Amino acid sequence: MLKQLFKALPILCIALVSAGVLAIVDSYTFIKMKELMDIALSGDMTHFKETAGVLILMAVCLVPLCILTAVTRALYKRRANLNMKRYYVKGVFGKNISEFHKENNAKYISSLTNDFNLLEVNLTDSIYEIGVCLLNFFAGIWMIATVTPWVILLALGVMCLSIIFSMATSKPVSGHMKERSNLFEGYTSYTKEVLSAFHIIKSNNLRERVQNSFNEKSEEVQQKGYVIDKILSYIQASENALMNLMMYTVCAVCGFMAIKGTITIGGVFLVVQGFQKVMWPVMNITEQLPKIFTVKDLMKKIEETLKNEDNYKETVAFKDFKEGIILENVDFGYEESDKILENVQLELKKGGKYLIVGPSGGGKSTLLKLLRKYFNPTKGEILIDGHSLKDIKKQDFFSQVANVEQQVFIFEDTLRNNITLYKDYSEKEIEEALKKAGLTDFVASLPDGLDTMIYDNGKNISGGERSRVVIARGLLAHASIIFLDEAFAALDMERAKEIEQSILALEGVTVINVSHVLFKDTKHRYDKVLKVNHQQVVSM
């Protein structure tokens, strides 16, 4: 994750150069103000006018410098945060399907929202702030050095003490930050679950129970935030007390030196301003350093969510499906003690049409997941054209198959993009897919046709239309293998038969249809009907 942040280093350097120039000009302005005060007390009008003119020019220069600094800071933040989020999203989509299915995807939502918000505040912002503070610190040292060098030693000593203090106090905060991240993960998961079951909660009068549970989880998250804020408040209060004590000491010493005539009144003003310019960065650094130290565990947690337990290297390219699929002595279970399929022997030929039936929970969808390369067998082997499916590269295999799922997902985009999945097809190809999926009349009835927007996973179209959109996707893909998983469950019988016949008429395409429904009218068009039950796959 840090490597992604370092990719924004060039922009960070530009932002810090801008901030450095601003700090120098600002400090030089104070030096000229010191001269102006001393000239005013001496009564030299000629030099007073010259110095005042320089000050006005410096004030004008500060305006564009402030704007440039703000813009470059924003550019750095945008680049750094985008780099980290892009890296994370790429890592999520690099996860194995089998491992992703085992986990609650709320952890990824929590990372992309809560955890990355913390990274932005506690890492991206803090790195920039510390850089700016160091520049202002040395600018303040320069201001003081023009009057009395000995105060510099005091400033450096204060900075060293503050850094040591920050490192010592960051450890308890770090542990609490990790705990809060875990609480946010559970909170996000629960919120997602509740909103998904909104109609069930309302129709079963569960509102009070859910609200009480929601309030408890909210209280846990807020309480942990309160503990963190309380610890940080104690730390900041201690730092402020130390800084104020040092500031009062410097003021008293400068006043004494002015009485003795060692420095001028303008010198007192400049030392006080310079010490403030030194103290503010020190206070800010001591506030920012604990934030940076606390993200270590958080970044480790984020990286852990991206790891694949199974890093098996796939080496076989797969550009064309030519022969068939063979399952040899295949066993599989999601848990070692719970075997779902055992010693499965099966041959599926290229261009064949296969219907897989069986009771609910009998293993139909599990068999399909193995054929789709979502999971690997725990024993035995699946061969495609003589090659182990485990060895075939995922992207090559997925490019040869089309999936029509029972669980439909619709992007918030146009109907065209939902059917083509952002790939280029001719209008003739699209029209043919629409016809076979039974969508022609539906598309014709829409005011904008294929350019009609579909919202929020298809809330503005019916369940049957959503299913047909997914079927059209599969037909349009020109895949060598089409996997259907309860694809007709949301359709009326006549429409389901019609679409099934269109799919079975595809020449040279292997169709593997998992369904609990068996239509007598179309059964004879399948090359084989397979039944999955009691861990076995048998031909009917």
KENU-733599 format. One record per residue (C-alpha): x, y negated, z negated; residue number from 1. Coordinates in steps of 0.1 Angstrom, whole numbers, always signed. Layout:
N
+-------+-------+-------+-----+
:    xx :    yy :    zz : num :
+-------+-------+-------+-----+
:     X :     Y :     Z : NUM :
...
+-------+-------+-------+-----+
//
This chain:
540
+-------+-------+-------+-----+
:    xx :    yy :    zz : num :
+-------+-------+-------+-----+
:    +0 :    +0 :    +0 :   1 :
:   +28 :   -24 :    -8 :   2 :
:   +43 :   -18 :   +27 :   3 :
:   +11 :   -33 :   +41 :   4 :
:   +15 :   -63 :   +19 :   5 :
:   +51 :   -68 :   +30 :   6 :
:   +39 :   -69 :   +66 :   7 :
:   +24 :  -103 :   +57 :   8 :
:   +59 :  -115 :   +45 :   9 :
:   +66 :  -138 :   +75 :  10 :
:   +33 :  -157 :   +69 :  11 :
:   +41 :  -158 :   +32 :  12 :
:   +75 :  -173 :   +39 :  13 :
:   +59 :  -200 :   +61 :  14 :
:   +34 :  -207 :   +34 :  15 :
:   +61 :  -210 :    +7 :  16 :
:   +83 :  -232 :   +29 :  17 :
:   +53 :  -255 :   +32 :  18 :
:   +47 :  -254 :    -5 :  19 :
:   +84 :  -260 :   -11 :  20 :
:   +85 :  -291 :   +10 :  21 :
:   +54 :  -304 :    -8 :  22 :
:   +71 :  -298 :   -42 :  23 :
:  +102 :  -317 :   -31 :  24 :
:   +83 :  -346 :   -18 :  25 :
:   +61 :  -347 :   -49 :  26 :
:   +92 :  -346 :   -72 :  27 :
:  +109 :  -373 :   -51 :  28 :
:   +78 :  -394 :   -56 :  29 :
:   +82 :  -392 :   -94 :  30 :
:  +119 :  -401 :   -91 :  31 :
:  +110 :  -432 :   -72 :  32 :
:   +83 :  -440 :   -98 :  33 :
:  +109 :  -438 :  -125 :  34 :
:  +130 :  -463 :  -105 :  35 :
:  +100 :  -485 :  -100 :  36 :
:   +93 :  -486 :  -137 :  37 :
:  +129 :  -495 :  -145 :  38 :
:  +129 :  -522 :  -118 :  39 :
:   +97 :  -537 :  -131 :  40 :
:  +111 :  -539 :  -166 :  41 :
:  +142 :  -556 :  -152 :  42 :
:  +121 :  -582 :  -133 :  43 :
:  +138 :  -576 :   -99 :  44 :
:  +109 :  -584 :   -75 :  45 :
:  +129 :  -577 :   -43 :  46 :
:  +138 :  -541 :   -52 :  47 :
:  +103 :  -536 :   -67 :  48 :
:   +87 :  -543 :   -33 :  49 :
:  +111 :  -520 :   -15 :  50 :
:  +105 :  -491 :   -39 :  51 :
:   +68 :  -497 :   -39 :  52 :
:   +68 :  -494 :    -1 :  53 :
:   +87 :  -461 :    -2 :  54 :
:   +61 :  -448 :   -28 :  55 :
:   +32 :  -457 :    -5 :  56 :
:   +49 :  -439 :   +24 :  57 :
:   +55 :  -408 :    +2 :  58 :
:   +18 :  -408 :    -9 :  59 :
:    +7 :  -408 :   +28 :  60 :
:   +31 :  -379 :   +36 :  61 :
:   +16 :  -358 :    +8 :  62 :
:   -18 :  -357 :   +25 :  63 :
:    -8 :  -336 :   +56 :  64 :
:   +15 :  -315 :   +35 :  65 :
:   -13 :  -306 :   +11 :  66 :
:   -35 :  -296 :   +41 :  67 :
:    -7 :  -276 :   +57 :  68 :
:    +0 :  -258 :   +24 :  69 :
:   -37 :  -249 :   +19 :  70 :
:   -40 :  -236 :   +55 :  71 :
:    -9 :  -214 :   +54 :  72 :
:   -19 :  -200 :   +20 :  73 :
:   -53 :  -190 :   +34 :  74 :
:   -36 :  -174 :   +65 :  75 :
:   -13 :  -154 :   +42 :  76 :
:   -42 :  -142 :   +21 :  77 :
:   -62 :  -132 :   +51 :  78 :
:   -33 :  -113 :   +67 :  79 :
:   -23 :   -95 :   +35 :  80 :
:   -58 :   -84 :   +25 :  81 :
:   -67 :   -73 :   +60 :  82 :
:   -35 :   -52 :   +63 :  83 :
:   -43 :   -34 :   +30 :  84 :
:   -79 :   -28 :   +39 :  85 :
:   -71 :   -16 :   +74 :  86 :
:   -45 :    +8 :   +60 :  87 :
:   -71 :   +21 :   +35 :  88 :
:   -98 :   +26 :   +61 :  89 :
:   -73 :   +44 :   +84 :  90 :
:   -64 :   +66 :   +55 :  91 :
:  -100 :   +74 :   +47 :  92 :
:  -107 :   +85 :   +83 :  93 :
:   -75 :  +105 :   +82 :  94 :
:   -90 :  +127 :   +54 :  95 :
:   -99 :  +163 :   +62 :  96 :
:  -137 :  +167 :   +67 :  97 :
:  -137 :  +195 :   +42 :  98 :
:  -120 :  +174 :   +15 :  99 :
:  -142 :  +144 :   +22 : 100 :
:  -173 :  +165 :   +17 : 101 :
:  -162 :  +177 :   -17 : 102 :
:  -158 :  +142 :   -30 : 103 :
:  -184 :  +116 :   -39 : 104 :
:  -180 :   +89 :   -12 : 105 :
:  -189 :   +63 :   -38 : 106 :
:  -152 :   +63 :   -48 : 107 :
:  -143 :   +49 :   -14 : 108 :
:  -170 :   +23 :   -16 : 109 :
:  -158 :   +13 :   -50 : 110 :
:  -122 :   +11 :   -38 : 111 :
:  -131 :   -11 :    -8 : 112 :
:  -151 :   -35 :   -29 : 113 :
:  -142 :   -36 :   -66 : 114 :
:  -106 :   -23 :   -64 : 115 :
:   -96 :   -45 :   -34 : 116 :
:  -112 :   -75 :   -50 : 117 :
:   -89 :   -69 :   -80 : 118 :
:   -59 :   -64 :   -57 : 119 :
:   -67 :   -97 :   -40 : 120 :
:   -68 :  -116 :   -73 : 121 :
:   -41 :   -98 :   -92 : 122 :
:   -16 :   -90 :   -64 : 123 :
:   -20 :  -110 :   -32 : 124 :
:   -29 :  -143 :   -50 : 125 :
:    -4 :  -137 :   -78 : 126 :
:   +26 :  -132 :   -55 : 127 :
:   +19 :  -165 :   -37 : 128 :
:   +13 :  -183 :   -70 : 129 :
:   +46 :  -170 :   -85 : 130 :
:   +65 :  -182 :   -54 : 131 :
:   +49 :  -216 :   -56 : 132 :
:   +56 :  -218 :   -93 : 133 :
:   +93 :  -210 :   -88 : 134 :
:   +96 :  -237 :   -62 : 135 :
:   +79 :  -263 :   -85 : 136 :
:  +101 :  -251 :  -114 : 137 :
:  +133 :  -259 :   -96 : 138 :
:  +118 :  -291 :   -83 : 139 :
:  +111 :  -300 :  -120 : 140 :
:  +147 :  -291 :  -129 : 141 :
:  +160 :  -314 :  -102 : 142 :
:  +138 :  -342 :  -116 : 143 :
:  +152 :  -337 :  -152 : 144 :
:  +188 :  -334 :  -139 : 145 :
:  +187 :  -369 :  -125 : 146 :
:  +182 :  -382 :  -161 : 147 :
:  +196 :  -357 :  -187 : 148 :
:  +210 :  -323 :  -178 : 149 :
:  +208 :  -307 :  -213 : 150 :
:  +170 :  -303 :  -211 : 151 :
:  +175 :  -279 :  -182 : 152 :
:  +190 :  -253 :  -206 : 153 :
:  +158 :  -256 :  -227 : 154 :
:  +136 :  -251 :  -197 : 155 :
:  +155 :  -220 :  -186 : 156 :
:  +154 :  -205 :  -221 : 157 :
:  +116 :  -210 :  -222 : 158 :
:  +112 :  -193 :  -188 : 159 :
:  +132 :  -163 :  -199 : 160 :
:  +112 :  -159 :  -231 : 161 :
:   +79 :  -162 :  -212 : 162 :
:   +89 :  -135 :  -187 : 163 :
:   +99 :  -111 :  -215 : 164 :
:   +66 :  -119 :  -233 : 165 :
:   +46 :  -112 :  -201 : 166 :
:   +63 :   -78 :  -195 : 167 :
:   +56 :   -68 :  -231 : 168 :
:   +19 :   -77 :  -230 : 169 :
:   +10 :   -62 :  -196 : 170 :
:   +10 :   -26 :  -207 : 171 :
:   -22 :   -26 :  -228 : 172 :
:   -40 :   -45 :  -200 : 173 :
:   -29 :   -21 :  -173 : 174 :
:   -46 :    +9 :  -191 : 175 :
:   -79 :   -10 :  -195 : 176 :
:   -78 :   -21 :  -158 : 177 :
:   -76 :   +15 :  -147 : 178 :
:  -104 :   +25 :  -170 : 179 :
:  -126 :    -3 :  -156 : 180 :
:  -118 :    +8 :  -121 : 181 :
:  -131 :   +43 :  -130 : 182 :
:  -162 :   +28 :  -146 : 183 :
:  -169 :    +8 :  -114 : 184 :
:  -166 :   +39 :   -94 : 185 :
:  -193 :   +56 :  -115 : 186 :
:  -214 :   +25 :  -115 : 187 :
:  -212 :   +22 :   -76 : 188 :
:  -221 :   +59 :   -73 : 189 :
:  -251 :   +55 :   -96 : 190 :
:  -263 :   +23 :   -78 : 191 :
:  -261 :   +40 :   -45 : 192 :
:  -280 :   +70 :   -58 : 193 :
:  -308 :   +49 :   -73 : 194 :
:  -313 :   +28 :   -42 : 195 :
:  -314 :   +59 :   -20 : 196 :
:  -341 :   +74 :   -43 : 197 :
:  -361 :   +41 :   -46 : 198 :
:  -394 :   +56 :   -33 : 199 :
:  -391 :   +86 :   -56 : 200 :
:  -385 :   +64 :   -86 : 201 :
:  -415 :   +42 :   -78 : 202 :
:  -439 :   +70 :   -70 : 203 :
:  -430 :   +91 :  -101 : 204 :
:  -430 :   +62 :  -126 : 205 :
:  -393 :   +66 :  -134 : 206 :
:  -386 :   +28 :  -133 : 207 :
:  -382 :   +24 :  -171 : 208 :
:  -359 :   +54 :  -174 : 209 :
:  -338 :   +43 :  -145 : 210 :
:  -336 :    +7 :  -157 : 211 :
:  -324 :   +19 :  -191 : 212 :
:  -298 :   +41 :  -176 : 213 :
:  -287 :   +13 :  -153 : 214 :
:  -285 :   -11 :  -182 : 215 :
:  -263 :   +13 :  -201 : 216 :
:  -238 :   +17 :  -172 : 217 :
:  -238 :   -21 :  -167 : 218 :
:  -231 :   -25 :  -204 : 219 :
:  -201 :    -1 :  -202 : 220 :
:  -186 :   -20 :  -172 : 221 :
:  -191 :   -54 :  -188 : 222 :
:  -178 :   -43 :  -222 : 223 :
:  -146 :   -31 :  -206 : 224 :
:  -143 :   -64 :  -187 : 225 :
:  -149 :   -82 :  -221 : 226 :
:  -121 :   -62 :  -237 : 227 :
:   -97 :   -71 :  -209 : 228 :
:  -107 :  -108 :  -210 : 229 :
:  -102 :  -109 :  -247 : 230 :
:   -67 :   -94 :  -245 : 231 :
:   -58 :  -119 :  -218 : 232 :
:   -72 :  -147 :  -238 : 233 :
:   -50 :  -138 :  -268 : 234 :
:   -20 :  -136 :  -245 : 235 :
:   -27 :  -170 :  -228 : 236 :
:   -34 :  -187 :  -262 : 237 :
:    +0 :  -175 :  -275 : 238 :
:   +17 :  -187 :  -244 : 239 :
:    +0 :  -221 :  -245 : 240 :
:    +9 :  -226 :  -281 : 241 :
:   +46 :  -219 :  -273 : 242 :
:   +45 :  -243 :  -243 : 243 :
:   +28 :  -271 :  -262 : 244 :
:   +54 :  -268 :  -290 : 245 :
:   +82 :  -271 :  -265 : 246 :
:   +65 :  -300 :  -248 : 247 :
:   +61 :  -319 :  -281 : 248 :
:   +98 :  -312 :  -289 : 249 :
:  +109 :  -327 :  -256 : 250 :
:   +87 :  -358 :  -260 : 251 :
:  +101 :  -364 :  -295 : 252 :
:  +137 :  -359 :  -284 : 253 :
:  +132 :  -383 :  -254 : 254 :
:  +116 :  -409 :  -276 : 255 :
:  +146 :  -407 :  -300 : 256 :
:  +170 :  -410 :  -270 : 257 :
:  +151 :  -441 :  -257 : 258 :
:  +154 :  -457 :  -291 : 259 :
:  +191 :  -451 :  -292 : 260 :
:  +194 :  -465 :  -256 : 261 :
:  +207 :  -433 :  -241 : 262 :
:  +179 :  -433 :  -215 : 263 :
:  +156 :  -459 :  -201 : 264 :
:  +118 :  -460 :  -204 : 265 :
:  +116 :  -448 :  -168 : 266 :
:  +139 :  -420 :  -177 : 267 :
:  +116 :  -409 :  -205 : 268 :
:   +87 :  -409 :  -181 : 269 :
:  +106 :  -388 :  -155 : 270 :
:  +118 :  -363 :  -181 : 271 :
:   +83 :  -358 :  -195 : 272 :
:   +69 :  -355 :  -160 : 273 :
:   +97 :  -332 :  -150 : 274 :
:   +92 :  -310 :  -181 : 275 :
:   +55 :  -308 :  -173 : 276 :
:   +64 :  -297 :  -138 : 277 :
:   +87 :  -270 :  -153 : 278 :
:   +63 :  -259 :  -180 : 279 :
:   +32 :  -255 :  -157 : 280 :
:   +50 :  -230 :  -135 : 281 :
:   +63 :  -211 :  -165 : 282 :
:   +28 :  -209 :  -180 : 283 :
:   +14 :  -199 :  -147 : 284 :
:   +41 :  -172 :  -141 : 285 :
:   +34 :  -157 :  -175 : 286 :
:    -2 :  -156 :  -166 : 287 :
:    +4 :  -140 :  -131 : 288 :
:   +31 :  -115 :  -140 : 289 :
:    +8 :   -94 :  -163 : 290 :
:   -17 :   -93 :  -134 : 291 :
:    +9 :   -79 :  -110 : 292 :
:   +21 :   -53 :  -136 : 293 :
:   -15 :   -41 :  -142 : 294 :
:   -22 :   -32 :  -105 : 295 :
:    +4 :    -5 :  -105 : 296 :
:   -20 :   +21 :  -119 : 297 :
:   -48 :    +8 :   -97 : 298 :
:   -27 :   +11 :   -65 : 299 :
:   -17 :   +46 :   -75 : 300 :
:   -54 :   +55 :   -80 : 301 :
:   -63 :   +41 :   -46 : 302 :
:   -35 :   +60 :   -29 : 303 :
:   -47 :   +92 :   -46 : 304 :
:   -81 :   +89 :   -29 : 305 :
:   -63 :   +91 :    +5 : 306 :
:   -43 :  +122 :    -1 : 307 :
:   -52 :  +155 :   +16 : 308 :
:   -46 :  +186 :    -4 : 309 :
:   -44 :  +206 :   +28 : 310 :
:   -17 :  +191 :   +51 : 311 :
:   -16 :  +221 :   +76 : 312 :
:    +1 :  +210 :  +108 : 313 :
:   -19 :  +216 :  +139 : 314 :
:    +2 :  +223 :  +170 : 315 :
:   -20 :  +237 :  +198 : 316 :
:   -34 :  +213 :  +224 : 317 :
:   -69 :  +221 :  +236 : 318 :
:   -80 :  +204 :  +268 : 319 :
:  -105 :  +228 :  +283 : 320 :
:  -128 :  +255 :  +269 : 321 :
:  -125 :  +285 :  +293 : 322 :
:  -133 :  +319 :  +276 : 323 :
:  -151 :  +320 :  +243 : 324 :
:  -151 :  +320 :  +205 : 325 :
:  -143 :  +351 :  +184 : 326 :
:  -147 :  +355 :  +147 : 327 :
:  -125 :  +382 :  +132 : 328 :
:  -132 :  +395 :   +97 : 329 :
:  -141 :  +360 :   +85 : 330 :
:  -148 :  +353 :   +48 : 331 :
:  -157 :  +319 :   +34 : 332 :
:  -169 :  +303 :    +1 : 333 :
:  -168 :  +268 :   -11 : 334 :
:  -155 :  +282 :   -44 : 335 :
:  -133 :  +313 :   -47 : 336 :
:  -158 :  +330 :   -69 : 337 :
:  -188 :  +322 :   -47 : 338 :
:  -185 :  +340 :   -13 : 339 :
:  -211 :  +328 :   +13 : 340 :
:  -198 :  +348 :   +43 : 341 :
:  -180 :  +381 :   +42 : 342 :
:  -162 :  +401 :   +70 : 343 :
:  -181 :  +383 :   +98 : 344 :
:  -174 :  +398 :  +133 : 345 :
:  -188 :  +377 :  +161 : 346 :
:  -182 :  +369 :  +198 : 347 :
:  -196 :  +338 :  +215 : 348 :
:  -189 :  +335 :  +253 : 349 :
:  -184 :  +303 :  +272 : 350 :
:  -217 :  +291 :  +287 : 351 :
:  -237 :  +314 :  +264 : 352 :
:  -268 :  +302 :  +245 : 353 :
:  -270 :  +313 :  +208 : 354 :
:  -297 :  +308 :  +182 : 355 :
:  -287 :  +313 :  +146 : 356 :
:  -316 :  +318 :  +121 : 357 :
:  -319 :  +329 :   +85 : 358 :
:  -333 :  +319 :   +52 : 359 :
:  -325 :  +286 :   +35 : 360 :
:  -292 :  +288 :   +17 : 361 :
:  -283 :  +320 :   +36 : 362 :
:  -252 :  +305 :   +52 : 363 :
:  -264 :  +292 :   +86 : 364 :
:  -250 :  +257 :   +83 : 365 :
:  -219 :  +270 :   +66 : 366 :
:  -212 :  +292 :   +97 : 367 :
:  -217 :  +262 :  +119 : 368 :
:  -193 :  +241 :   +98 : 369 :
:  -166 :  +268 :  +103 : 370 :
:  -173 :  +268 :  +141 : 371 :
:  -171 :  +230 :  +141 : 372 :
:  -137 :  +231 :  +124 : 373 :
:  -150 :  +213 :   +93 : 374 :
:  -136 :  +241 :   +71 : 375 :
:  -111 :  +269 :   +76 : 376 :
:  -120 :  +305 :   +67 : 377 :
:  -107 :  +317 :   +34 : 378 :
:   -99 :  +350 :   +51 : 379 :
:   -98 :  +362 :   +87 : 380 :
:   -96 :  +340 :  +118 : 381 :
:  -116 :  +321 :  +143 : 382 :
:  -102 :  +322 :  +178 : 383 :
:  -110 :  +300 :  +208 : 384 :
:   -96 :  +310 :  +241 : 385 :
:   -72 :  +332 :  +221 : 386 :
:   -59 :  +304 :  +199 : 387 :
:   -66 :  +301 :  +162 : 388 :
:   -90 :  +273 :  +156 : 389 :
:   -69 :  +263 :  +126 : 390 :
:   -40 :  +256 :  +149 : 391 :
:   -59 :  +235 :  +175 : 392 :
:   -55 :  +198 :  +171 : 393 :
:   -87 :  +182 :  +157 : 394 :
:   -89 :  +154 :  +182 : 395 :
:   -86 :  +178 :  +211 : 396 :
:  -112 :  +201 :  +198 : 397 :
:  -137 :  +173 :  +188 : 398 :
:  -134 :  +159 :  +223 : 399 :
:  -148 :  +191 :  +237 : 400 :
:  -178 :  +194 :  +214 : 401 :
:  -211 :  +175 :  +207 : 402 :
:  -229 :  +176 :  +174 : 403 :
:  -266 :  +171 :  +169 : 404 :
:  -272 :  +169 :  +132 : 405 :
:  -303 :  +173 :  +110 : 406 :
:  -290 :  +143 :   +90 : 407 :
:  -292 :  +115 :  +115 : 408 :
:  -271 :   +84 :  +113 : 409 :
:  -279 :   +53 :  +134 : 410 :
:  -255 :   +24 :  +137 : 411 :
:  -268 :   -11 :  +132 : 412 :
:  -263 :   -19 :  +169 : 413 :
:  -282 :   -17 :  +202 : 414 :
:  -299 :   +14 :  +213 : 415 :
:  -275 :   +17 :  +242 : 416 :
:  -244 :   +17 :  +219 : 417 :
:  -261 :   +42 :  +196 : 418 :
:  -267 :   +66 :  +225 : 419 :
:  -233 :   +61 :  +242 : 420 :
:  -213 :   +58 :  +210 : 421 :
:  -194 :   +29 :  +226 : 422 :
:  -182 :   +50 :  +255 : 423 :
:  -186 :   +42 :  +292 : 424 :
:  -213 :   +60 :  +311 : 425 :
:  -231 :   +52 :  +344 : 426 :
:  -268 :   +41 :  +342 : 427 :
:  -277 :   +73 :  +360 : 428 :
:  -261 :   +95 :  +333 : 429 :
:  -278 :   +75 :  +306 : 430 :
:  -312 :   +78 :  +323 : 431 :
:  -307 :  +115 :  +327 : 432 :
:  -299 :  +119 :  +290 : 433 :
:  -329 :   +98 :  +280 : 434 :
:  -352 :  +119 :  +302 : 435 :
:  -340 :  +152 :  +287 : 436 :
:  -342 :  +139 :  +252 : 437 :
:  -377 :  +126 :  +258 : 438 :
:  -368 :   +89 :  +252 : 439 :
:  -378 :   +75 :  +287 : 440 :
:  -412 :   +63 :  +277 : 441 :
:  -400 :   +50 :  +243 : 442 :
:  -372 :   +29 :  +259 : 443 :
:  -396 :   +16 :  +285 : 444 :
:  -419 :    +4 :  +257 : 445 :
:  -392 :   -17 :  +240 : 446 :
:  -391 :   -54 :  +248 : 447 :
:  -353 :   -53 :  +254 : 448 :
:  -350 :   -17 :  +265 : 449 :
:  -317 :    -2 :  +258 : 450 :
:  -304 :   -35 :  +245 : 451 :
:  -329 :   -35 :  +216 : 452 :
:  -312 :   -38 :  +182 : 453 :
:  -316 :    -9 :  +158 : 454 :
:  -313 :   -19 :  +121 : 455 :
:  -303 :    -3 :   +88 : 456 :
:  -298 :   +33 :  +100 : 457 :
:  -329 :   +32 :  +123 : 458 :
:  -355 :   +18 :   +99 : 459 :
:  -373 :    +1 :  +128 : 460 :
:  -378 :   +33 :  +147 : 461 :
:  -396 :   +66 :  +137 : 462 :
:  -379 :   +97 :  +124 : 463 :
:  -386 :  +116 :  +156 : 464 :
:  -371 :   +88 :  +177 : 465 :
:  -340 :   +88 :  +156 : 466 :
:  -336 :  +126 :  +161 : 467 :
:  -340 :  +121 :  +199 : 468 :
:  -314 :   +94 :  +199 : 469 :
:  -289 :  +119 :  +184 : 470 :
:  -300 :  +146 :  +209 : 471 :
:  -294 :  +121 :  +238 : 472 :
:  -259 :  +115 :  +224 : 473 :
:  -251 :  +152 :  +226 : 474 :
:  -265 :  +155 :  +261 : 475 :
:  -246 :  +125 :  +273 : 476 :
:  -212 :  +136 :  +260 : 477 :
:  -208 :  +163 :  +287 : 478 :
:  -193 :  +185 :  +261 : 479 :
:  -182 :  +221 :  +266 : 480 :
:  -199 :  +232 :  +234 : 481 :
:  -231 :  +217 :  +218 : 482 :
:  -237 :  +224 :  +181 : 483 :
:  -273 :  +218 :  +169 : 484 :
:  -281 :  +219 :  +132 : 485 :
:  -319 :  +218 :  +126 : 486 :
:  -320 :  +193 :  +154 : 487 :
:  -357 :  +197 :  +160 : 488 :
:  -369 :  +195 :  +124 : 489 :
:  -383 :  +160 :  +127 : 490 :
:  -400 :  +166 :  +161 : 491 :
:  -435 :  +179 :  +169 : 492 :
:  -436 :  +214 :  +183 : 493 :
:  -443 :  +205 :  +219 : 494 :
:  -416 :  +179 :  +221 : 495 :
:  -391 :  +203 :  +203 : 496 :
:  -398 :  +230 :  +229 : 497 :
:  -394 :  +206 :  +258 : 498 :
:  -360 :  +193 :  +246 : 499 :
:  -348 :  +228 :  +237 : 500 :
:  -355 :  +239 :  +272 : 501 :
:  -336 :  +210 :  +286 : 502 :
:  -306 :  +219 :  +265 : 503 :
:  -308 :  +256 :  +273 : 504 :
:  -308 :  +247 :  +310 : 505 :
:  -274 :  +231 :  +308 : 506 :
:  -251 :  +253 :  +330 : 507 :
:  -216 :  +262 :  +318 : 508 :
:  -223 :  +246 :  +284 : 509 :
:  -221 :  +268 :  +253 : 510 :
:  -251 :  +261 :  +230 : 511 :
:  -250 :  +271 :  +193 : 512 :
:  -283 :  +262 :  +177 : 513 :
:  -289 :  +267 :  +139 : 514 :
:  -325 :  +265 :  +131 : 515 :
:  -351 :  +279 :  +107 : 516 :
:  -377 :  +277 :  +135 : 517 :
:  -379 :  +303 :  +162 : 518 :
:  -401 :  +295 :  +192 : 519 :
:  -414 :  +326 :  +209 : 520 :
:  -417 :  +307 :  +242 : 521 :
:  -379 :  +299 :  +244 : 522 :
:  -365 :  +329 :  +225 : 523 :
:  -359 :  +349 :  +257 : 524 :
:  -337 :  +321 :  +271 : 525 :
:  -310 :  +327 :  +244 : 526 :
:  -283 :  +352 :  +252 : 527 :
:  -283 :  +363 :  +216 : 528 :
:  -303 :  +355 :  +184 : 529 :
:  -282 :  +359 :  +153 : 530 :
:  -294 :  +362 :  +117 : 531 :
:  -273 :  +351 :   +88 : 532 :
:  -283 :  +367 :   +55 : 533 :
:  -266 :  +384 :   +25 : 534 :
:  -232 :  +371 :   +37 : 535 :
:  -235 :  +389 :   +70 : 536 :
:  -242 :  +378 :  +106 : 537 :
:  -262 :  +403 :  +126 : 538 :
:  -278 :  +404 :  +160 : 539 :
:  -316 :  +405 :  +161 : 540 :
+-------+-------+-------+-----+
//
